[in-house]
Amino acid sequence: MLTTILDILVPIYSIVVLGYLLGRGKFPWANTHIAPLVFHVALPALVIHNLANDRADPSKMLWMMLAPLLIILIAMGASFALLRFRKLPCRTYMAPMLLSNMAICLALGQLGFGPTGFALAIGFASVVLIFQFSAGPSFILGTFSLRPLMKQVFPWAFLLALILMFTHIHLPSYVDRSLGFLGSLTIPLILLSLGFALADTTFSNMLRPMIGAGIRLAIFVGISYCVVLLLGLEGDSRKIVLLASVLPASTINIMMAKNCGCDNPDMTRFVFCTNIWMTAALPVAMWLVL
């Protein structure tokens, strides 16, 4: 068991730490250029490649897509109530409270569950990312618009992948292999970007965000466990949903806040603290779930 956990976690943590050390060393890295490459090119290729050509079970995929939808909607109500009770600004904390880092979810799926489980992880992550690109900017700006989502290549690629999956249309082998080769860039680039984003965090006034990040972790674990029971998920689907419950807030939230002109150190510290909690919680979760 320990070897299995190390085989999955060491590559993930190593790439994030490498990005963090390079970031602290002022290595030139432009997330504003890397992110479009990942989300407009590499990630769409990854999604289409892994959901097409009968790599995914359509019936399992439907349940896997429903799970994150329920988790986010329930967590939204709980987070809103908590933020109102603590008198904290929703524009700062709602997005990182709800939207987790799906790069680590994809890495877990690829390293720990084989092609079929990886496809399920992609289904789970895709729903979260659709919320990320639609609701994420809305939470930060305080106004709702689908325009940011419509401008992304990823949702359309996900829709095409679902059509290919449900109709059992096979891509030509040369197209499929090209997409797989291009999609392989996705996870390493996002994990490196995570490390670089964390390197910009200043270590001050960390107590309150650490407590908040711990509460976020407890909320997601509890809700995810209830959703797993409600939907009757089993096997890889159950394991992926439960492991995803301990993942940190996405650093995409920080980049979106900067792009919206709402750069906030409180959000950055909160996202960093969720990563600290994940570092301790993920190995424990894997020991219990796998």
N, C-alpha and C positions, 0 to 999 in steps of 0.2 A: 504493500500500500504506500509506504513512504517513498519508494522509488517511483511509483506512478505519479504521485503528487509532485515530486521534484522534477520529473520529466516534463510536466505541464507548466509549473510555476517558474522554474529557473529561466527558460527562454523569455517568458513575458517580463519578469522583473529585471532581467539583464538588459533588455533593450530599453526599458523605461529608465533604468539607472544610467545607462550609457547616454541617453538623451539629456538627462538631468546634469550629468557631469560635463557634457559638451556645452550645455547651456550656461552653466556656472563659469566655464572657461571662455565664454564669449565666442564660441565657435559660430561662424556665420550660418544662420538658418532662418528662413523667412516663412513662418507659418501662413502668412497671407498668400504666399505663392504655392506652398505645399498643399494646403487644404483644398483649393480648387482642383489641383491635379488628382487628389485622392477622391473627392466626392463627385467630380464630373467625369472622371476617366476610369480610375482603378476600381473603385467600389462598384459602379454599375457593371463593369466586366466581371467582377467577382460574383455578384448576385446572379447574373444571367448564367454564367458558367455552372454554378453549383445548384441551381434550381431546374435547369433544363436537362434534357436527355435522361429523364427518369431517375435522377439522383435523389429526389425527394418524394415522400409519400404524401399525396395531396390531402388525404383525410387527417393525418397527423399534423400537417402544416396548418390546416384551418384552426385546429385547437391551439396550436403553438402561436398563431397570430392573435387569437382571442385572449390568451393569457396576459400579454403585456398591455393590451387595451384595457382590460379590467383592472389590472394593477395600477396603471397610471390614473385612471378615473377615480378609483377609491383613494389612492394616495393624494390626489388633488384636493379632495374634500378634507382629508385629515390634515394636510399641510396648510391649507387655508385657515382652518380652525386654529391650528397651533400658532401660525404667524400672527393672526389677529389677537390671540390670547397673550402672546409675548410682545405685542405691539412692534413687530418687525416689518419692514417694507416688503411687500410681495414682489415688487419689481426687482429687488435685489436677490431674494432667496427662493422664489417659487420655481424658477427654471432649474437651478441646481438641486432643489429638493426632489424634483420629479424625474429629471432626464439624466440617466446614468451613462457611463462610458461604455459604449458598445464595441469599441476596439478590443477591450479585454474580453467581452462576451464572445466575439468572433475568434479571438485567439484561443480561448478555452474550448470552443467548439471544434476548432481545427486540430488542436493538439491532443484533446482528450476524448473525442467521441467518433472519430472516423468520418468518412464522407456523408453518411446518412445523418449523423448527429450534427455535423457542421452545417448541413442544409437547414436543419431545424433551428440552429443558433442564428443563421442568417435570417430566417423568417421572423424570429423573435426580435432581433436587432433592427430589422427593417421597419417594423411598426414603431419602435422607439424613435428611430431616426426621422420618420415622417412627422411624429410629434415634435422632434427637435427643430425641424426646419419650418414648421407651421406655427406651433404654439410657443416655441422658444423665443423668437423675436417679439411675439405678442406679449408674453409675460414681462419682458424687459422694457418694452416701449409703453405698455399699458393699453394698446389698441390691437385688435385682431385683424389679420389680413392673410389671405392665402397666397398672395403674390410671391413672397419669398419661396414658398414651397414649389409653386409652378415654374419658377426660374431654375430649379434644380434638375439635373439630369437623372439623379438617383431614383426619384419616385416613378418616373416613366420607365426606367430600366426594370424596376421591381414589378411594375404592372406587366411589362412584356415577359418577364421571367415567369410570373404566375400564369399567364396565358399559355406559354410553352409547357409549363408543368401540367396544367389541367387538361390540355388538349393532346399531350404526349407527342408533340411535334419535336423531332430530333434535329439539332443543328448539324451541319456537315462537320466532319471531324476536324478539318483545318480551321474552321471558325471556332469550334469549341476549344481546341487547344490554344488558339491565339488569345481567346478571352481568359482562359485559365492562366496563361503566362502573364498577361497584363494584370489580372486581378491579384496575382501573388504579391504585387507591390503594396497592396492595401494595408495589411496588418502591421508590417514593420514600420512603414511610414507614419501611421497613426500613433503607434507606441512611442516612436522617437519624438513625435510632436508633443505627446503627453509629457515626456520627460523635459523637453524644452520649456513647455508652458509652466510646469511646476518649478523650474529653476528661477523664474521671475518672482516667486513669492517671497515676501518679507516676513521674517519670523518675529512678529510682535503682536500682542493682544490676541493670543491664540486660544485662551481658555474658553471663551464663549463659543467661537466656531467649533472647537473640539466637542463641547457638550452638544451643540446643535447637530453636528455630524453623527454623533453617537445616537441621538434620538432619531435621526433620519434612517440610520441603519436598522434600528429596532422596528420602525414603522414598516420598512420594506420587507424585512424578514417575516414579520407577522402577516402582512397582507399577502405576500407571495405564497406562504404556506397555506393560507386559507383558500387562495385561488386554485392552488394545486389540488386541494381536497374537493373544492366545488366542481372543478372540471374533470376530476378523476384521472389526472395525468399520471402516466406510468413510464418506466424505463428512462430513456435519454431525455424525453420531454420534461419529465419531473425533475431530473437532475439539473438540466440547464436552467430551468426557471428558478429553482432554489439557489443555485450558484449565482445567478444574475442578481439576486436580491441583496447580495453583499457588495456589489460593484460600486465604485465611487461615482460622484457627480462628473458629468462630462466636461472636459476643458473647452469643448465647443461653446459652452455657455459664456466663458470668459471672452473668447474671440468675438462672439456675437455682440456681447455688451460693448466691446471696444468699437466694433463696426457701427453700432447704433449711437455712439457717442456717450455711452453710459458706463464707462470704465469705473469699476467700484472695487477698492481693495478688500472690502468685507466679503464680496462674492469670491474673490481670488483666494482669500484665506479659508473660506468655508470649503471650497472645492479641494484645496490642499489637504484639509483635515479629513475629508471623506476618503482621500487616498491613504492617509495614515491608518484609519480604521480598517480599510480594505486589506492593507498589508498584513494585519493581524488576523482579520476575520476570514479571509479567503482560504488559507490553509486549513483552518478549523472546519469550515463549511465543506471543503473537499474531503476531509477525513470522515465526516459524518454522512455525506451524501454518496460518495463514489463507492 
